[in-house]
Amino acid sequence: MPQSTALITYIGFACLFAAACYGTLAVIAVLVWQRRAQHDRVWPLPAVSVLKPLCGTEPGLYDNLRSFCRQDFKEFQLVFGVSDGNDAALEAVRRLRTEFPALPIEVVTDARQHGSNCKISNLINMIARARHDVLVMADSDAFVGPDYLSVVTAPLRDEAVGLVTTLYRAVPTRTVYSRLGAMYINEWYMPSVLVAWLFGYQGYVSGQTLCMRRDTLRAIGGLEAIANHLADDHQMGARVHALAKRVVLSAYMPSAVCHEPSFQSLMGHEVRWMRTLHVLRPRSFPFIFFSFNVPLALFGLALTHSSAPLVWALFGVAVVTRLALHLTHRLRRESSIIADLWLIPCRDLLLCWVWCKSLFTSRITWRGNTFDVDAEGVMRRLS
């Protein structure tokens, strides 16, 4: 065998081995997390302000916001914020005020922009109306159970904890694009976060839940310090770490509605998310391909040109673990666990495409606006 051919074959074996190993680790990480995510008894803090930035209506918005009104918690306040007094999301807030007249609900309408990140600008406008010293910032698409506030605030009883965050599970609407979007989150992004968690990584922070004390927020420079950043949640976590305080990944997992009405919408979101990863990990970002275990295995299979049992065994492990990632989170929740099996090849091909595109673009689309994102993750609006 010529030396060059042998080298290509060895690279193929390495790709197959990496694909099988990563897939196995991802399944183990998901199963370990699911076993951990049994909530222990908690001693919640006495009072919390929940900040919910809003921008337009979306499927399930009323039910999502209502789930935050139904908390088994001694004292809490809800603050909703919009930049436009005619925002359609305000109708859901009006219904909540009628349904829960005894619950302190504040509405902030303020068009001031404090940076290119509109969500953070909205939160800056809202925070003055927060009455309590413990703040929970949560996205509008999150749906939670009655124990949510008790669980996510409990770690803050430890003064060494500066920030509490959560993973989340995407629940798609009926469109095929929404189902593909939910697969991106549930079958690739969350498992990859859990693989890092399994090896002790503590840098993950999600805007789905950001729970912290007011004095900690002041100590990191307030929300103004991250008002121009794309990865605002990561920036917040990095600044909390810089205070020598811990970031805790709560066992609680909210659900988040994934609604993608079109292919363009799906690609816009995923390019933005992948571009965020590129900003956060510029050196390691090209190696994300090693987490696409079936495409990586197919690439390795093409390089080996071999029918050896080991080759097919490794390829089989990659395929089986990919199927396991697809099925694991569906077993107790889906009416038909096999309904979206046919989407797996499409999902994996799109994942490769989004990754490739993110290697060569610095532009993202967010809420109908186009931004350029520099190497530091700072956004500059283009339109």
C-alpha positions in Angstrom: 0.0 0.0 0.0 1.5 3.4 -1.0 2.3 5.6 1.9 -0.2 8.3 1.0 -3.0 5.7 0.7 -2.1 4.3 4.1 -2.2 7.8 5.6 -5.6 8.4 4.2 -6.8 5.0 5.5 -5.5 5.8 9.0 -7.3 9.2 8.9 -10.5 7.4 8.0 -10.1 5.0 10.9 -9.4 8.0 13.2 -12.6 9.7 12.0 -14.6 6.5 12.5 -13.2 6.0 16.0 -13.8 9.7 16.9 -17.4 9.5 15.7 -18.1 6.3 17.7 -16.5 7.7 20.8 -18.2 11.0 20.7 -21.6 9.5 20.1 -21.1 7.1 23.0 -20.0 10.0 25.3 -23.0 12.1 24.3 -25.5 9.3 25.1 -23.7 8.6 28.4 -23.8 12.4 29.3 -27.5 12.6 28.5 -28.4 9.6 30.6 -26.2 10.7 33.5 -27.9 14.1 33.4 -31.4 12.6 33.3 -30.5 10.6 36.4 -29.2 13.7 38.1 -32.2 15.8 37.2 -34.3 14.5 40.1 -34.9 17.6 42.2 -33.7 17.4 45.8 -35.5 19.1 48.6 -34.8 22.9 48.3 -34.9 25.8 50.7 -35.8 28.8 48.4 -35.0 32.4 49.0 -37.8 34.6 50.5 -38.5 37.0 47.6 -37.7 37.1 43.8 -38.2 39.5 40.9 -38.7 37.8 37.6 -37.8 39.8 34.5 -39.4 38.8 31.2 -38.4 40.8 28.1 -41.0 40.6 25.4 -40.9 41.3 21.7 -44.0 40.4 19.7 -46.3 37.5 20.0 -45.3 33.8 19.4 -47.0 30.4 19.6 -47.8 29.5 23.2 -46.8 32.9 24.6 -49.8 33.2 27.0 -49.3 29.7 28.4 -45.6 30.2 28.8 -46.0 33.5 30.7 -48.8 32.0 32.7 -46.6 29.2 33.9 -44.4 31.8 35.7 -47.5 33.2 37.4 -48.3 29.8 38.9 -45.3 29.4 41.1 -45.3 27.7 44.5 -43.2 30.5 46.0 -43.8 32.7 49.0 -43.2 36.1 47.4 -42.4 37.0 43.8 -43.0 39.8 41.3 -43.2 39.7 37.6 -41.8 42.5 35.4 -42.6 42.4 31.7 -40.8 44.8 29.3 -41.5 45.9 25.7 -40.0 48.7 23.6 -43.2 49.6 21.9 -46.6 50.3 23.5 -48.4 48.6 20.6 -46.4 45.4 21.0 -48.8 42.4 20.5 -47.3 40.6 23.5 -49.0 43.1 25.8 -52.4 41.4 25.2 -51.1 38.3 26.9 -49.9 40.4 29.9 -53.3 42.1 30.1 -55.0 38.7 30.3 -52.6 37.6 33.1 -53.3 40.7 35.1 -57.0 39.9 34.9 -56.5 36.2 35.8 -54.0 36.9 38.7 -55.1 40.2 40.2 -53.3 39.6 43.5 -49.9 38.9 41.8 -47.6 41.9 41.5 -47.2 42.4 37.8 -45.3 45.4 36.4 -45.2 46.4 32.7 -42.4 48.6 31.4 -42.7 50.3 28.0 -39.5 52.0 27.1 -38.0 52.4 23.6 -34.5 53.5 24.8 -31.6 51.5 23.3 -28.5 51.1 25.4 -26.6 49.0 22.9 -27.0 46.8 19.9 -28.4 43.9 21.9 -32.1 44.7 22.0 -32.9 42.1 24.6 -30.3 43.5 27.1 -31.5 47.0 26.4 -35.0 45.9 27.3 -33.8 44.3 30.5 -31.9 47.5 31.4 -35.1 49.5 31.1 -36.9 47.0 33.2 -34.6 46.5 36.1 -35.4 49.7 38.0 -38.9 48.3 38.6 -37.6 45.1 40.2 -38.4 45.2 43.9 -36.4 42.4 45.2 -32.6 41.7 45.5 -32.8 38.3 43.8 -33.3 38.6 40.0 -34.5 35.9 37.6 -34.2 36.8 34.0 -36.0 34.3 31.7 -36.9 34.2 28.0 -40.5 34.6 26.8 -40.6 31.2 25.2 -39.9 29.3 28.4 -42.5 27.1 30.0 -41.9 26.0 33.6 -43.5 24.0 36.4 -44.7 25.4 39.8 -41.4 24.5 41.5 -39.2 26.4 39.0 -38.4 29.4 41.2 -37.8 27.3 44.3 -35.3 25.1 42.5 -33.3 27.7 40.5 -33.0 30.2 43.4 -32.0 27.7 46.0 -28.2 27.6 45.1 -28.0 31.4 45.8 -28.2 30.6 49.5 -24.5 29.8 49.1 -22.6 33.1 49.0 -20.0 31.5 46.8 -22.6 31.1 44.0 -22.9 34.1 41.7 -25.1 32.9 39.0 -27.6 30.0 38.4 -28.5 28.9 34.9 -30.3 26.0 33.2 -30.4 23.8 30.2 -33.6 23.6 28.3 -35.6 21.3 26.1 -37.1 22.5 22.8 -40.7 21.7 22.0 -41.5 22.2 18.3 -44.7 23.6 16.8 -46.1 21.5 13.9 -44.0 22.8 11.0 -41.3 20.6 9.7 -38.8 23.5 10.1 -39.8 23.8 13.8 -39.1 20.1 14.2 -35.7 20.4 12.6 -35.0 23.3 14.9 -35.9 21.4 18.0 -33.7 18.5 16.8 -30.8 20.9 16.6 -31.2 21.9 20.2 -32.2 18.5 21.7 -30.1 16.2 19.7 -26.9 18.1 19.1 -26.5 21.3 21.1 -27.7 20.1 24.5 -25.8 16.8 24.3 -22.7 18.7 23.3 -23.1 20.9 26.4 -23.6 17.8 28.5 -20.4 16.2 27.2 -18.5 19.2 28.3 -20.3 19.2 31.6 -19.5 15.5 32.1 -15.8 16.4 31.9 -16.2 19.2 34.5 -16.7 22.3 32.2 -18.5 25.0 34.2 -18.6 27.8 31.6 -22.1 27.1 30.1 -24.6 29.9 30.7 -28.0 30.1 29.0 -30.3 33.1 28.7 -33.2 30.8 29.2 -32.5 31.3 33.0 -30.2 33.8 34.5 -30.6 33.9 38.3 -28.4 36.2 40.5 -28.3 38.7 43.3 -28.6 42.4 42.5 -25.2 43.1 44.2 -23.5 40.5 42.0 -25.0 42.1 38.9 -23.7 45.5 40.1 -20.2 44.0 40.7 -19.9 42.8 37.1 -20.7 46.2 35.8 -24.4 45.8 35.4 -26.2 44.8 32.2 -24.7 47.9 30.5 -21.4 46.1 30.4 -22.8 43.4 28.0 -25.3 45.5 26.0 -23.4 45.2 22.7 -22.5 41.6 23.0 -24.0 38.8 20.9 -23.3 36.1 23.6 -24.6 38.2 26.5 -25.2 35.2 28.7 -21.7 33.9 28.2 -20.3 37.3 29.0 -22.3 37.4 32.2 -21.0 34.1 33.2 -17.4 35.1 32.4 -17.7 38.2 34.5 -19.2 36.2 37.5 -16.2 33.8 37.3 -13.9 36.8 37.3 -15.4 37.7 40.7 -14.2 34.2 41.9 -17.9 33.2 42.3 -19.4 29.9 41.0 -21.8 29.5 38.1 -24.3 26.6 38.9 -26.0 24.6 36.3 -29.4 23.8 37.9 -30.9 20.4 37.5 -34.2 22.1 36.5 -34.9 22.0 32.7 -37.5 24.3 31.3 -39.2 23.7 28.0 -38.9 26.3 25.2 -41.2 26.5 22.3 -39.4 26.2 19.0 -41.3 27.9 16.2 -39.7 28.1 12.8 -42.3 29.1 10.1 -39.9 28.9 7.2 -36.6 27.6 6.1 -35.2 31.1 6.1 -36.2 31.5 9.7 -34.6 28.2 10.7 -31.3 29.1 9.0 -31.3 32.6 10.4 -31.6 31.3 14.0 -29.1 28.5 13.5 -26.4 30.7 11.8 -26.8 33.1 14.7 -26.3 30.4 17.3 -23.4 28.8 15.4 -21.8 32.2 14.9 -22.1 32.7 18.7 -20.2 29.5 19.2 -17.6 30.7 16.7 -17.1 33.9 18.7 -16.8 32.1 22.0 -14.4 29.4 20.8 -12.6 30.8 17.7 -9.7 28.3 17.9 -11.7 25.2 18.6 -14.7 26.0 16.4 -13.4 24.2 13.3 -13.2 21.0 15.4 -16.9 21.1 16.2 -17.2 18.9 13.1 -16.1 16.0 15.3 -19.4 16.3 17.2 -21.3 15.5 14.0 -20.9 11.8 14.6 -22.7 10.3 11.6 -21.4 12.8 9.0 -17.9 12.3 10.5 -18.4 8.5 10.3 -19.5 8.7 6.7 -16.4 10.8 5.9 -14.2 8.2 7.7 -15.9 5.3 5.8 -15.2 7.0 2.5 -11.5 7.4 3.4 -10.9 3.9 4.5 -12.2 2.1 1.4 -12.3 -1.0 3.7 -14.8 -3.7 4.5 -13.0 -4.8 7.6 -15.3 -5.7 10.5 -13.8 -3.0 12.7 -14.7 -0.3 10.2 -18.3 -1.4 10.1 -18.5 -1.9 13.9 -17.3 1.7 14.4 -19.7 3.0 11.8 -22.5 1.0 13.5 -21.8 2.5 16.9 -21.9 6.0 15.4 -25.3 5.3 13.8 -26.8 3.6 16.9 -25.7 6.4 19.2 -27.1 9.0 16.8 -30.4 7.2 16.9 -30.2 7.0 20.7 -29.8 10.7 20.9 -32.9 11.1 18.8 -35.0 8.8 20.8 -33.8 9.3 24.4 -35.6 12.6 25.1 -38.7 11.4 23.3 -39.5 8.2 25.2 -41.7 9.7 27.9 -42.9 12.8 26.0 -43.8 12.1 22.4 -46.9 10.4 21.1 -44.9 8.8 18.3 -41.2 8.4 19.0 -40.4 7.4 15.4 -42.4 10.2 13.6 -39.3 12.3 12.8 -36.8 9.5 12.1 -36.8 10.4 8.4 -35.6 13.9 9.3 -32.3 12.8 10.8 -30.3 12.8 7.6 -31.7 16.2 6.7 -30.9 17.5 10.2 -27.3 16.3 10.0 -26.7 17.7 6.6 -28.2 21.1 7.6 -26.0 21.0 10.7 -22.9 20.6 8.5 -24.1 23.4 6.2 -24.7 25.9 9.1 -21.3 25.1 10.5 -19.6 25.6 7.2 -21.4 28.9 6.6 -20.5 30.1 10.1 -16.8 29.6 9.3 -17.0 32.3 6.6 -19.5 34.9 7.7 -19.6 37.5 10.4 -23.2 38.5 9.7 -26.3 37.4 11.6 -30.0 38.2 11.5 -31.9 38.8 14.7 -35.5 39.9 15.1 -35.5 41.2 11.5 -32.2 43.2 11.9 -28.8 42.4 10.3 -25.7 42.7 12.4 -22.0 42.3 11.9 -20.2 40.5 14.7 -16.6 41.1 15.3 -14.0 38.7 16.8 -14.8 39.9 20.4 -18.5 39.1 19.9 -19.6 42.8 19.7 -22.5 43.4 17.4 -22.8 46.4 15.0 -26.2 46.9 13.4 -26.2 47.0 9.6 -29.9 47.3 8.9 
